[in-house]
Amino acid sequence: MPGPEFLCGLDAAIDVVGGKWKALVLWALSVEPRRTGELRRELDGVSEKVLIQQLRELERDGIVTRTVHDQVPPKVVYSLTPRGVALDRALASLGEWGEEHRADISAIRRAS
């Protein structure tokens, strides 16, 4: 089955990071590789099921890599691939814009 056809590069990028948690997973992994439990604690409000689904999709798209360490119990660590690092860098400007306008956006939405 062929993959989706994207209208442009932005369409492809938004498809990869779409959803509430993927960009936040990228942000957390940009600091250091993490285990699933560490990510859950850092991303307050995400369920284990949703986090695992988002991680699998990011792994499928070549953004994160999953490393299983041979020990009991198994230790699974997620980290950014070079493609994931590049995507995180690309999102940095968007994050800066959000920081600059976060208070205004919150105020506008509270007033609505």
DSSP file (Angstrom, degrees, kcal/mol; ACC not computed):
  #  RESIDUE AA STRUCTURE BP1 BP2  ACC     N-H-->O    O-->H-N    N-H-->O    O-->H-N    TCO  KAPPA ALPHA  PHI   PSI    X-CA   Y-CA   Z-CA
    1    1 A M              0   0    0      0, 0.0     2,-0.0     0, 0.0     0, 0.0   0.000 360.0 360.0 360.0 123.7    0.0    0.0    0.0
    2    2 A P        -     0   0    0      0, 0.0     3,-0.1     0, 0.0     0, 0.0  -0.308 360.0-109.8 -69.1 153.0    1.6    3.3   -1.0
    3    3 A G        -     0   0    0      1,-0.2     2,-0.0    -2,-0.0     0, 0.0  -0.144  47.5 -71.9 -73.6 174.6    2.1    6.0    1.6
    4    4 A P        -     0   0    0      0, 0.0     2,-0.5     0, 0.0    -1,-0.2  -0.306  41.3-125.6 -68.4 151.1    0.2    9.3    1.7
    5    5 A E        -     0   0    0     -3,-0.1     2,-0.3    -2,-0.0     3,-0.0  -0.875  25.9-149.6 -95.6 126.3    0.7   12.0   -0.9
    6    6 A F        -     0   0    0     -2,-0.5     3,-0.1     1,-0.1     4,-0.0  -0.748  13.4-141.6 -99.4 145.4    1.5   15.3    0.8
    7    7 A L  S    S-     0   0    0     -2,-0.3     2,-0.3     1,-0.2    -1,-0.1   0.832  80.4 -21.6 -71.0 -33.3    0.6   18.7   -0.8
    8    8 A C  S  > S-     0   0    0      1,-0.1     4,-1.7    -3,-0.0    -1,-0.2  -0.938  76.9 -82.6-163.0 177.7    3.9   20.3    0.4
    9    9 A G  H  > S+     0   0    0     -2,-0.3     4,-2.6     1,-0.2     5,-0.2   0.865 124.9  55.2 -62.2 -37.6    6.7   19.9    2.9
   10   10 A L  H  > S+     0   0    0      1,-0.2     4,-2.8     2,-0.2     5,-0.2   0.896 105.1  53.8 -63.8 -38.9    4.7   21.6    5.6
   11   11 A D  H  > S+     0   0    0      1,-0.2     4,-1.8     2,-0.2    -1,-0.2   0.916 110.8  46.3 -59.1 -44.5    1.9   19.1    5.1
   12   12 A A  H  X S+     0   0    0     -4,-1.7     4,-1.7     2,-0.2    -2,-0.2   0.921 113.8  48.0 -64.9 -44.7    4.4   16.2    5.6
   13   13 A A  H  X S+     0   0    0     -4,-2.6     4,-2.0     1,-0.2    -2,-0.2   0.916 111.7  48.7 -64.5 -43.9    6.0   17.8    8.7
   14   14 A I  H  X S+     0   0    0     -4,-2.8     4,-1.2     1,-0.2    -1,-0.2   0.870 108.6  55.1 -64.7 -35.7    2.6   18.6   10.4
   15   15 A D  H  < S+     0   0    0     -4,-1.8    -1,-0.2    -5,-0.2    -2,-0.2   0.888 109.0  47.9 -62.9 -38.4    1.5   15.0    9.7
   16   16 A V  H  < S+     0   0    0     -4,-1.7    -2,-0.2     1,-0.2    -1,-0.2   0.891 123.7  30.1 -70.6 -40.5    4.6   13.7   11.5
   17   17 A V  H  < S+     0   0    0     -4,-2.0     6,-0.6    -5,-0.1    -1,-0.2   0.352  90.3 130.2-103.0   5.8    4.3   15.9   14.6
   18   18 A G     <  +     0   0    0     -4,-1.2     4,-0.3    -5,-0.2     3,-0.1  -0.181  44.1  52.1 -61.1 153.1    0.5   16.3   14.6
   19   19 A G  S    S-     0   0    0      1,-0.1     4,-0.5     2,-0.1    -3,-0.0  -0.271  95.4 -77.8 103.5 167.4   -1.4   15.6   17.8
   20   20 A K  S    S+     0   0    0      1,-0.2     4,-0.3    -2,-0.1    -1,-0.1   0.819 119.3  35.0 -72.0 -32.4   -1.1   16.9   21.3
   21   21 A W  S  > S+     0   0    0     -3,-0.1     4,-2.4     2,-0.1     5,-0.2   0.714  92.8  77.9-104.4 -22.2    1.9   14.9   22.5
   22   22 A K  H  > S+     0   0    0     -4,-0.3     4,-2.4     1,-0.2     5,-0.2   0.916  97.9  46.2 -62.0 -46.0    4.4   14.3   19.6
   23   23 A A  H  > S+     0   0    0     -6,-0.6     4,-2.3    -4,-0.5    -1,-0.2   0.877 113.8  50.5 -63.1 -35.5    6.0   17.7   19.7
   24   24 A L  H  > S+     0   0    0     -4,-0.3     4,-2.4     2,-0.2    -1,-0.2   0.855 107.8  52.5 -71.2 -34.3    6.2   17.5   23.5
   25   25 A V  H  X S+     0   0    0     -4,-2.4     4,-2.7     2,-0.2     5,-0.2   0.931 110.1  49.4 -62.6 -45.1    7.9   14.0   23.2
   26   26 A L  H  X S+     0   0    0     -4,-2.4     4,-1.5     1,-0.2    -2,-0.2   0.927 110.4  50.7 -57.9 -45.4   10.4   15.6   20.8
   27   27 A W  H  X S+     0   0    0     -4,-2.3     4,-0.6     1,-0.2     3,-0.2   0.924 112.5  45.8 -59.4 -46.4   11.0   18.4   23.3
   28   28 A A  H >X S+     0   0    0     -4,-2.4     4,-1.1     1,-0.2     3,-1.0   0.910 113.9  47.9 -65.5 -42.2   11.6   16.0   26.1
   29   29 A L  H 3< S+     0   0    0     -4,-2.7    51,-0.4     1,-0.2    -1,-0.2   0.689  97.7  70.6 -74.4 -16.9   13.9   13.7   24.1
   30   30 A S  H 3< S+     0   0    0     -4,-1.5    -1,-0.2    -3,-0.2    -2,-0.2   0.762  99.1  50.3 -69.4 -22.1   15.9   16.7   22.8
   31   31 A V  H << S-     0   0    0     -3,-1.0    -2,-0.2    -4,-0.6    -1,-0.2   0.929 132.1 -39.0 -78.0 -49.0   17.3   17.0   26.4
   32   32 A E  S  < S-     0   0    0     -4,-1.1    -1,-0.3     0, 0.0    -2,-0.0  -0.959  70.3 -77.2-169.6 157.7   18.3   13.4   26.8
   33   33 A P        -     0   0    0      0, 0.0     2,-0.3     0, 0.0    46,-0.2  -0.323  54.9-167.2 -60.2 148.8   17.1    9.8   25.9
   34   34 A R  E     -A   78   0A   0     44,-2.2    44,-3.2     4,-0.0     2,-0.2  -0.967  22.1-119.3-142.6 155.9   14.4    8.6   28.2
   35   35 A R  E  >  -A   77   0A   0     -2,-0.3     4,-2.2    42,-0.2     5,-0.2  -0.481  41.0-104.3 -84.1 163.7   12.5    5.6   29.3
   36   36 A T  H  > S+     0   0    0     40,-0.6     4,-2.4     1,-0.2     5,-0.2   0.911 121.1  51.3 -57.2 -45.8    8.7    5.4   28.8
   37   37 A G  H  > S+     0   0    0      1,-0.2     4,-2.1     2,-0.2    -1,-0.2   0.872 107.9  52.3 -61.6 -37.9    8.0    6.0   32.5
   38   38 A E  H  > S+     0   0    0      2,-0.2     4,-2.2     1,-0.2    -1,-0.2   0.914 109.7  49.4 -63.8 -42.6   10.3    9.1   32.6
   39   39 A L  H  X S+     0   0    0     -4,-2.2     4,-2.7     1,-0.2    -2,-0.2   0.913 109.0  52.7 -62.9 -42.4    8.4   10.5   29.6
   40   40 A R  H  < S+     0   0    0     -4,-2.4     6,-0.3     1,-0.2     5,-0.2   0.904 110.9  46.8 -60.9 -41.5    5.0    9.9   31.3
   41   41 A R  H  < S+     0   0    0     -4,-2.1     3,-0.3     1,-0.2    -1,-0.2   0.891 115.1  46.3 -67.9 -38.0    6.2   11.7   34.4
   42   42 A E  H  < S+     0   0    0     -4,-2.2     2,-1.2     1,-0.2    -2,-0.2   0.871 108.7  56.2 -72.4 -36.1    7.5   14.6   32.4
   43   43 A L  S >< S-     0   0    0     -4,-2.7     3,-2.0    -5,-0.2    -1,-0.2  -0.636  87.1-153.5 -99.8  75.8    4.4   14.9   30.1
   44   44 A D  T 3  S+     0   0    0     -2,-1.2    -3,-0.1    -3,-0.3     3,-0.1  -0.233  74.3  23.6 -54.6 124.1    1.8   15.4   32.8
   45   45 A G  T 3  S+     0   0    0      1,-0.4     2,-0.3    -5,-0.2    -1,-0.2   0.220  86.0 122.4 107.1 -14.8   -1.6   14.2   31.6
   46   46 A V    <   -     0   0    0     -3,-2.0    -1,-0.4    -6,-0.3     2,-0.2  -0.650  56.7-133.4 -83.1 135.7   -0.6   11.7   28.9
   47   47 A S     >  -     0   0    0     -2,-0.3     4,-2.6     1,-0.1     5,-0.2  -0.496  19.2-117.2 -81.6 158.5   -1.8    8.1   29.3
   48   48 A E  H  > S+     0   0    0      1,-0.2     4,-2.6     2,-0.2     5,-0.2   0.907 115.0  53.1 -60.6 -41.8    0.5    5.2   28.9
   49   49 A K  H  > S+     0   0    0      1,-0.2     4,-2.1     2,-0.2    -1,-0.2   0.931 112.2  43.3 -60.1 -48.2   -1.5    3.9   26.0
   50   50 A V  H  > S+     0   0    0      2,-0.2     4,-2.8     1,-0.2     5,-0.2   0.912 113.2  52.1 -66.4 -42.5   -1.4    7.3   24.1
   51   51 A L  H  X S+     0   0    0     -4,-2.6     4,-2.7     1,-0.2    -2,-0.2   0.934 110.7  47.3 -60.1 -46.6    2.3    7.8   24.8
   52   52 A I  H  X S+     0   0    0     -4,-2.6     4,-2.4     1,-0.2    -1,-0.2   0.901 112.2  50.6 -62.9 -40.3    3.2    4.3   23.5
   53   53 A Q  H  X S+     0   0    0     -4,-2.1     4,-2.1    -5,-0.2    -2,-0.2   0.930 112.0  47.0 -61.6 -45.5    1.0    4.9   20.4
   54   54 A Q  H  X S+     0   0    0     -4,-2.8     4,-2.4     1,-0.2    -2,-0.2   0.905 112.0  50.5 -64.3 -41.5    2.7    8.3   19.8
   55   55 A L  H  X S+     0   0    0     -4,-2.7     4,-2.4     2,-0.2    -1,-0.2   0.897 109.3  51.3 -62.8 -40.9    6.2    6.8   20.3
   56   56 A R  H  X S+     0   0    0     -4,-2.4     4,-2.7     2,-0.2    -1,-0.2   0.905 110.7  48.3 -62.8 -41.6    5.4    4.0   17.8
   57   57 A E  H  X S+     0   0    0     -4,-2.1     4,-1.9     2,-0.2    -2,-0.2   0.908 112.2  48.5 -66.2 -41.2    4.3    6.5   15.2
   58   58 A L  H  <>S+     0   0    0     -4,-2.4     5,-2.9     2,-0.2     6,-1.0   0.870 112.6  49.4 -65.8 -35.7    7.4    8.6   15.7
   59   59 A E  H ><5S+     0   0    0     -4,-2.4     3,-1.6     4,-0.2    -2,-0.2   0.924 108.7  52.6 -67.1 -44.3    9.5    5.5   15.5
   60   60 A R  H 3<5S+     0   0    0     -4,-2.7    -2,-0.2     1,-0.3    -1,-0.2   0.874 109.5  50.0 -56.5 -39.2    7.7    4.4   12.3
   61   61 A D  T 3<5S-     0   0    0     -4,-1.9    -1,-0.3    -5,-0.1    -2,-0.2   0.389 117.9-112.0 -85.4   4.0    8.5    7.9   10.8
   62   62 A G  T < 5S+     0   0    0     -3,-1.6    22,-0.4     2,-0.2    21,-0.3   0.736  86.6 115.2  76.6  22.9   12.2    7.7   11.7
   63   63 A I  S   <S+     0   0    0     -5,-2.9    18,-2.3     1,-0.2     2,-0.3   0.824  77.0  24.7 -93.4 -38.1   12.0   10.4   14.3
   64   64 A V  E     -B   80   0A   0     -6,-1.0     2,-0.4    16,-0.3    16,-0.2  -0.887  68.2-144.2-124.0 157.9   12.8    8.3   17.4
   65   65 A T  E     -B   79   0A   0     14,-2.9    14,-1.9    -2,-0.3     2,-0.5  -0.952   9.9-144.3-120.3 144.6   14.7    5.1   17.9
   66   66 A R  E     -B   78   0A   0     -2,-0.4     2,-0.5    12,-0.2    12,-0.2  -0.938  14.4-168.2-110.9 120.9   13.7    2.5   20.5
   67   67 A T  E     -B   77   0A   0     10,-3.0    10,-2.8    -2,-0.5     2,-0.6  -0.949   5.8-158.0-114.5 124.4   16.6    0.6   22.2
   68   68 A V  E     -B   76   0A   0     -2,-0.5     2,-0.4     8,-0.2     8,-0.2  -0.897   9.4-150.2-102.5 120.8   15.9   -2.5   24.3
   69   69 A H  E     -B   75   0A   0      6,-3.6     2,-1.5    -2,-0.6     6,-1.3  -0.763  22.0-119.3 -90.9 133.9   18.6   -3.3   26.8
   70   70 A D  S    S+     0   0    0     -2,-0.4     2,-0.3     4,-0.1    -1,-0.1  -0.568  70.9 106.2 -78.8  90.5   18.9   -7.0   27.6
   71   71 A Q  S    S-     0   0    0     -2,-1.5     4,-0.1     4,-0.0    -2,-0.0  -0.940  73.0 -72.5-153.8 171.2   18.2   -7.1   31.3
   72   72 A V  S    S+     0   0    0     -2,-0.3    -2,-0.0     1,-0.1     3,-0.0  -0.976 122.8  25.9-118.7 122.4   15.4   -8.2   33.7
   73   73 A P  S    S-     0   0    0      0, 0.0    -1,-0.1     0, 0.0     0, 0.0   0.678 113.8-108.9 -70.0 161.1   13.1   -6.4   33.6
   74   74 A P        -     0   0    0      0, 0.0     2,-0.6     0, 0.0    -4,-0.1  -0.264  26.6-143.9 -59.0 140.7   13.7   -5.1   30.1
   75   75 A K  E     - B   0  69A   0     -6,-1.3    -6,-3.6    -4,-0.1     2,-0.5  -0.944  15.3-169.3-109.2 120.2   14.9   -1.6   29.9
   76   76 A V  E     - B   0  68A   0     -2,-0.6   -40,-0.6    -8,-0.2     2,-0.4  -0.948   3.7-173.1-113.5 126.5   13.6    0.4   26.9
   77   77 A V  E     -AB  35  67A   0    -10,-2.8   -10,-3.0    -2,-0.5     2,-0.4  -0.966   9.0-154.2-123.3 134.4   15.1    3.8   26.0
   78   78 A Y  E     +AB  34  66A   0    -44,-3.2   -44,-2.2    -2,-0.4     2,-0.3  -0.864  20.1 166.9-106.2 140.4   13.8    6.2   23.4
   79   79 A S  E     - B   0  65A   0    -14,-1.9   -14,-2.9    -2,-0.4     2,-0.2  -0.958  38.1 -93.3-145.6 163.5   16.1    8.8   21.7
   80   80 A L  E     - B   0  64A   0    -51,-0.4   -16,-0.3    -2,-0.3   -17,-0.1  -0.565  32.2-141.3 -78.9 140.6   16.0   11.1   18.8
   81   81 A T     >  -     0   0    0    -18,-2.3     4,-2.5    -2,-0.2     5,-0.2  -0.407  38.4 -94.6 -83.0 171.8   17.4   10.0   15.4
   82   82 A P  H  > S+     0   0    0      0, 0.0     4,-2.2     0, 0.0     5,-0.1   0.886 131.8  52.3 -55.8 -37.1   19.3   12.5   13.3
   83   83 A R  H  > S+     0   0    0    -21,-0.3     4,-2.2     2,-0.2   -20,-0.2   0.890 109.0  50.2 -65.0 -38.3   16.0   13.1   11.5
   84   84 A G  H  > S+     0   0    0    -22,-0.4     4,-2.6   -21,-0.3    -1,-0.2   0.883 108.5  51.4 -66.8 -39.1   14.4   13.7   14.9
   85   85 A V  H  X S+     0   0    0     -4,-2.5     4,-2.3     2,-0.2    -2,-0.2   0.917 110.7  49.1 -62.5 -43.1   17.2   16.2   15.9
   86   86 A A  H  X S+     0   0    0     -4,-2.2     4,-2.1     2,-0.2    -2,-0.2   0.900 111.5  49.1 -63.7 -40.8   16.7   18.1   12.6
   87   87 A L  H  X S+     0   0    0     -4,-2.2     4,-1.9     2,-0.2    -2,-0.2   0.908 109.4  52.1 -65.3 -41.5   12.9   18.2   13.2
   88   88 A D  H  X S+     0   0    0     -4,-2.6     4,-0.7     1,-0.2    -2,-0.2   0.909 109.5  49.6 -60.8 -42.2   13.4   19.4   16.7
   89   89 A R  H >X S+     0   0    0     -4,-2.3     3,-0.8     1,-0.2     4,-0.5   0.899 109.3  52.4 -61.8 -40.2   15.7   22.2   15.4
   90   90 A A  H 3< S+     0   0    0     -4,-2.1     4,-0.4     1,-0.2     3,-0.4   0.838 108.9  50.0 -65.6 -32.6   13.0   23.1   12.8
   91   91 A L  H 3X S+     0   0    0     -4,-1.9     4,-2.3     1,-0.2    -1,-0.2   0.594  87.5  87.1 -81.2 -10.6   10.4   23.4   15.6
   92   92 A A  H <X S+     0   0    0     -3,-0.8     4,-2.3    -4,-0.7    -1,-0.2   0.896  87.3  50.4 -58.1 -43.0   12.6   25.6   17.7
   93   93 A S  H  X S+     0   0    0     -4,-0.5     4,-2.3    -3,-0.4    -1,-0.2   0.889 109.4  51.5 -63.5 -38.6   11.3   28.8   16.0
   94   94 A L  H  > S+     0   0    0     -4,-0.4     4,-2.3     1,-0.2    -1,-0.2   0.906 109.9  49.9 -63.8 -41.4    7.7   27.7   16.5
   95   95 A G  H  X S+     0   0    0     -4,-2.3     4,-2.4     2,-0.2    -2,-0.2   0.887 109.2  51.4 -63.8 -39.6    8.5   27.2   20.2
   96   96 A E  H  X S+     0   0    0     -4,-2.3     4,-2.3     2,-0.2    -2,-0.2   0.913 109.4  50.2 -63.6 -42.4   10.1   30.6   20.5
   97   97 A W  H  X S+     0   0    0     -4,-2.3     4,-1.7     1,-0.2    -2,-0.2   0.919 110.6  50.7 -60.1 -43.8    7.0   32.2   18.8
   98   98 A G  H  X S+     0   0    0     -4,-2.3     4,-1.2     1,-0.2    -2,-0.2   0.899 109.4  49.7 -62.1 -42.1    4.8   30.3   21.3
   99   99 A E  H  < S+     0   0    0     -4,-2.4     4,-0.4     1,-0.2     3,-0.3   0.914 110.9  50.5 -61.9 -42.2    6.8   31.5   24.3
  100  100 A E  H  < S+     0   0    0     -4,-2.3    -1,-0.2     1,-0.2    -2,-0.2   0.832 124.4  27.7 -64.5 -33.0    6.6   35.1   23.0
  101  101 A H  H  X S+     0   0    0     -4,-1.7     4,-2.6    -5,-0.2     5,-0.2   0.346  88.7 104.4-113.5   4.8    2.8   35.0   22.6
  102  102 A R  H  X S+     0   0    0     -4,-1.2     4,-2.5    -3,-0.3     5,-0.2   0.907  82.8  46.9 -57.9 -47.9    1.8   32.4   25.2
  103  103 A A  H  > S+     0   0    0     -4,-0.4     4,-2.4     1,-0.2    -1,-0.2   0.912 114.1  48.0 -63.1 -42.9    0.4   34.9   27.8
  104  104 A D  H  > S+     0   0    0      2,-0.2     4,-2.6     1,-0.2    -1,-0.2   0.917 111.7  49.4 -64.0 -43.3   -1.6   36.8   25.1
  105  105 A I  H  X S+     0   0    0     -4,-2.6     4,-2.3     1,-0.2    -2,-0.2   0.924 111.9  48.9 -62.8 -43.8   -3.0   33.6   23.6
  106  106 A S  H  X S+     0   0    0     -4,-2.5     4,-2.3    -5,-0.2    -1,-0.2   0.920 112.1  48.6 -61.3 -44.1   -4.1   32.3   27.1
  107  107 A A  H  X S+     0   0    0     -4,-2.4     4,-1.9     1,-0.2    -2,-0.2   0.911 111.3  49.5 -63.2 -43.3   -5.7   35.7   27.9
  108  108 A I  H  X S+     0   0    0     -4,-2.6     4,-0.9     1,-0.2    -1,-0.2   0.912 112.9  47.1 -62.2 -42.7   -7.6   35.8   24.6
  109  109 A R  H  < S+     0   0    0     -4,-2.3     3,-0.3     1,-0.2    -1,-0.2   0.854 109.8  52.6 -70.9 -34.1   -8.9   32.2   25.1
  110  110 A R  H  < S+     0   0    0     -4,-2.3    -1,-0.2     1,-0.2    -2,-0.2   0.876 109.0  51.1 -66.4 -35.2   -9.9   32.9   28.7
  111  111 A A  H  <        0   0    0     -4,-1.9    -1,-0.2     1,-0.2    -2,-0.2   0.677 360.0 360.0 -75.3 -17.8  -11.9   35.9   27.5
  112  112 A S     <        0   0    0     -4,-0.9    -1,-0.2    -3,-0.3    -2,-0.1   0.492 360.0 360.0 -75.7 360.0  -13.7   33.9   24.8
